[in-house]
Amino acid sequence: MTIKAINVRNQFKGVVREILEGAVVSEIEVQTASGIVTSVITTRSVRDLDLKVGSEVIAFVKSTEVSIAKL
């Protein structure tokens, strides 16, 4: 599946500003042109995506959920 195949209207390109890593979940702060978007995702996903401060990502916002995709 490509990023274009995901049906989410509110997509914000940005850069990871901070990662607060926990044992199970982590908080990811993404700096976008519209401001900071925060996502809580599994720590395993942080590792699988190889997210680091400075990584270029897209934050997908749907209702109260924010998903992350690495560019």
Secondary structure, DSSP 8 states (H G I E B T S, - for coil): --GGGS--SEEEEEEEEEEEE-SSEEEEEEEETTEEEEEEEEHHHHHHTT--TT-EEEEEEETTEEEEEE-
